[in-house]
């Protein structure tokens, strides 16, 4: 087994490149997770709050 020699040499440049690629992929994964989480826009949030107060008011009145 120890007689195997790969057809390439791992250099500092290769290590730095691989490190940069891993860093970029992890950053992309983080951004992907951020985009996947649902976020209400300001108008939708305001509408939601208004509806909540309207329902509360109607429940008290009825």
C-alpha positions as CSV (number, residue, x, y, z in Angstrom):
1,X,0.0,0.0,0.0
2,X,2.8,2.5,0.7
3,X,4.1,2.2,-2.8
4,X,1.2,4.2,-4.3
5,X,2.1,7.7,-5.4
6,X,-0.7,10.0,-6.5
7,X,-0.3,11.7,-9.9
8,X,-0.3,15.1,-8.3
9,X,1.5,17.0,-5.5
10,X,-0.4,18.9,-2.9
11,X,1.1,22.4,-2.8
12,X,0.3,25.4,-0.7
13,X,-1.5,27.0,-3.6
14,X,-3.8,23.9,-3.9
15,X,-4.5,24.0,-0.1
16,X,-5.3,27.8,-0.2
17,X,-7.6,27.3,-3.2
18,X,-9.4,24.4,-1.6
19,X,-9.7,26.4,1.6
20,X,-11.2,29.4,-0.3
21,X,-13.7,27.1,-2.1
22,X,-14.8,25.6,1.3
23,X,-15.2,29.1,2.7
24,X,-17.3,30.2,-0.3
25,X,-19.5,27.1,-0.2
26,X,-20.2,27.5,3.5
27,X,-21.1,31.2,2.9
28,X,-23.5,30.2,0.1
29,X,-25.1,27.7,2.4
30,X,-25.6,30.4,5.0
31,X,-27.1,32.7,2.4
32,X,-29.3,29.9,1.1
33,X,-30.7,29.3,4.6
34,X,-31.3,33.0,5.1
35,X,-33.3,33.2,1.9
36,X,-35.3,30.0,2.8
37,X,-36.6,31.4,6.0
38,X,-39.9,33.2,5.4
39,X,-39.9,36.9,6.3
40,X,-42.9,39.2,6.3
41,X,-42.5,42.4,4.5
42,X,-43.5,45.6,6.3
43,X,-46.9,45.8,4.6
44,X,-47.8,42.2,5.3
45,X,-46.7,42.7,8.9
46,X,-48.8,45.8,9.3
47,X,-51.8,44.0,7.8
48,X,-51.3,41.0,10.1
49,X,-51.2,43.3,13.2
50,X,-54.3,45.1,12.1
51,X,-56.2,41.9,11.6
52,X,-55.1,40.6,15.0
53,X,-56.4,43.7,16.7
54,X,-59.6,43.6,14.6
55,X,-60.3,40.0,15.7
56,X,-59.6,40.9,19.4
57,X,-61.9,43.8,19.2
58,X,-64.7,41.8,17.5
59,X,-64.3,39.0,20.1
60,X,-64.7,41.6,22.9
61,X,-67.7,43.2,21.3
62,X,-69.5,40.0,20.6
